Amino acid sequence: MDRLWTPWRMEYIESAKGGEEEGCIFCTLPAKGDDVAAHILARSDRAFAVLNAFPYNPGHVMVAPFRHTGEVGELDDDEQLELSRLVQASVRALRAEYEPHGFNIGMNLGRVAGAGIPDHLHWHVIPRWTGDTNFMPVIGQTRVLPELLEETYGRLRPRFAR
């Protein structure tokens, strides 16, 4: 049997054990003040775009409001507008840099719907390519990603500045 080593996944496994005592990543990451270290691609007054540390595909971006809320009905019009603009900017940046064939854009509301962080809304913007799925995620519970997160950040960050 061949083995594909993905040691970076251990960080995700360990963080899942820790629970919520470390705080909400969508609150702590922007508060760090170091957007490069936090992989924050863009900020507006009420929202930000950040690379997913455990992406489904290269370029997997998440867009979240700064305000901590898990209820989509609690967002005001200004937050909705800024979130939408950052989702659009994410698609433009990913399209320009990676030329994907399509996108998955959405959110999971509540743990039962698949939300890993149910108490802070966030949209996933996932670039997709024809043939980007294979047996690895289904059988091996492993994703094969051809690029390090820092490389993805280096490619996308300038696209958001335009």
WOCOR-V29393 format. One record per run of one state. SS is the DSSP state (alpha for helix, beta for strand, coil for the rest). FROM is the first residue (numbers start at 1). LEN is the number of residues. Records with the same first field share a line. If there is no record, write none. Layout:
SS->FROM-LEN, FROM-LEN
//
This chain:
coil->1-8, 19-6, 32-3, 39-1, 44-3, 52-9, 66-6, 75-2, 99-3, 107-4, 114-9, 129-6, 141-8, 162-1
alpha->9-10, 25-7, 35-4, 72-3, 77-22, 111-3, 135-6, 149-13
beta->40-4, 47-5, 61-5, 102-5, 123-6
//
